[in-house]
Amino acid sequence: MSAMKLAYGCAPLLLAAACSGGPSVVNTGDTPPAGTPTAPPAPSTTRPSNAHLANAFHFAARVDGATGYYFTTPSGRWQCAILPRAEAGCENANNPTSAVAITGAPDEVDGSDGEPAVANAIVVDRAGDPRFVAQSPPEFGPEPGPATVLPFNRILAVAGFRCNVQEASGVSCISEFSGKGFTFSAEGHAMTYTDVPADAP
């Protein structure tokens, strides 16, 4: 099954409870599972929530003369960015040029020169489908780093994109123009956005 079609099958990330007949926990690598296992939230099919917005000012940084909005997950495992009106995406924080450490991600994708290259990031642009890409150089870490931590259940919404980090589902980003997005953790991914529940802490 291809990575782009995981949302339609028994994906380990978002559909584990439905496929196994019982609840499960997806460990994002940010905190260990604790307590009684619970099923991760289903992807949102409604207008994204504005209940838990972060202040975008705290994530802004200028890189190569352009302002982007950069964040790391609470564990420090992933670094991500919203590049205004262009794309949102994530890569490994400690070694952004290495293969993105997401179960089910392709080993290689077409590089900028059309030749096979290591898939080292996941992105969604303004109008296209979310996908794994080979970036050279990496784009989602500010210089000098590190970026500000985006706390769990806070939504960074700016310049036509929004991203969040949740303990149950991992990192999620969406293009507000197309409505297309991704959700991932080290254990798997789905090419759909997972919103922060309005009643989240």
Order of alpha helices (4+ residues) and beta strands (2+ residues): alpha-beta-beta-beta-beta-beta-beta-beta-beta-beta-beta-beta-beta-beta-beta
